[in-house]
Amino acid sequence: MEAFLIYLGKVALAMGAFYLTFLILFQKQKQFSFNRIYLLATMVISYIIPLITFTIIKQIEALPVQTFTDYNYLETYVPIAVAIEKSYEWYHYLFVLLIAGAAGFTINFLIGNFKALNIISKSYKKEEFGSGVCITDEDV
């Protein structure tokens, strides 16, 4: 039962991420048929994503043959293939979503600051009521 609740939590996170993407990218567009298809497709995909696991198999290299000077003991190692299964949990996805959101907002913030500095550098400065004012012809 606990595994099923975790699965439902993963599905809810996936649906939330897809819906947030819809709100950011497609909400203002007037292509209603595309919006319906997107929402239905992402709802189905949200149930499939938590079922996907990734398995990584790493080959372990053989250790070198050790020999001793008295030749009483020779030891060799045989390479062994070990399968290491790496499963990504829900908090890995949440962390990636957090980092992506923080990066997006930081880039948006920096772009806004560069635009403001560009407008200020192109405007002329004037003293009004004891304060410096930047005057520009652009629509700000």
N, C-alpha and C positions, 0 to 999 in steps of 0.2 A: 504494500500500500504506500509505503514511503517513496519507493522508486516512481510510482505513478504520480504522486504529488510533485516530485522533482521534475518529472517529464512535463506536467502541466505548467509548472513555473517557467520552464525553458520555452514552451510554446507561447506563453503569455509575453515573455521578453522578446521573442522573435516577432510576434504580432505587433507589439509596441514599437519596435525598431522600424518595421516596415511602414506602420501607420505614420510615425514621425517623419520618415522619408517622404511619404505621400504628402503630408502637410507642408513640408519645406519645398518640395520640388514641383508638385503637380496640382495643388489645391486651386491655384488661381487660373489654371488653364481651363478652357471651355470645351475640351474634347471629352464629353461625358462617357462615350463608349470606351475610350481608353482608360478612363478613371475606374469604371466598373470592372473591366478586365483586370486591371492592375490589382485592385482590392481583392477580387475573388482569387486570383492566382497567388497572391502573397498569403492569403489565408490558408490555402492548401499547402503552400511551401512551408509555412510556419509549423505545420504538424510533421513535416518530413525532416526538417533540419535537425531537431534533437536526436533523431535516430541514427545520424551519420557519425561514425567513429573512424579514426585514422590509426592504422597500425604501421609502426616503423620497425624494420628489421635491420639490425646492425651486425656486421660481420666483425668478429673479434680476431685480431691478428695473432698469429702464432708467435710465441716467445722464442727467442733464439736458443739454440742448443747450448747447454752449459757443460763444459768439460773441466775436469780437475786434473791437476798435474800428476797425481799418483795413479790415474786411470782405474781406480777402484770403483768409481761411481760415475756413470754417465746418465744424464737425465735429458729427456726430450719432451717437448710439449706438442700436443696435437691441437690444431685449431678447432674451436667449438663454435657453432652458429647458435646464437641465442636470440630468440624473438622477444623484443621488448614492445609491449603494447602501450601506446600513449593515447590516452583518451582525454579530450578536452572537456572540461567541466563548464558549467554555466557561468561561473565567475570569471573564467578566461574570456568568454565572449563579452561579458559585462565590462571587463577591464579594457578590452580593445575598443568597445563602443565609447567608453569614457575618454580614452586617449584620443580617439578620432574627433569627438565633440570638442574637447579642449583645443586640439590643433585647429579645427575649423573656426572656432570663435577667436582664437589668437590671430589667425591669418586675417579674418574679417576686421578685427580691431586694428591691426597694423595697416591694412589697406586704407581704412578710414582716416588714420592719423597721417599717412602719406598724402592723401587727397587734401586734407586740411592744411598741411604744411605747404603743399603746392599752391593752393589758393592764396595763402598768406604771403608766399614769396612773390607772387605775381601782382599783388595788390599794392597800393601806395598807402603809406602811413600818414596819419593826421592826428593832431592833438585836439581832443574834444573834452571840455569840462575837466581838465586835469588828468585825463586818461588817454592812452594811445589807442587809436582805432584804425583798423585796416579796412580800406574802402576798395571794392572791386566791382566790375561791371557784370560779373558772372551771376547767374541765378543760383543762390546757395540754399 
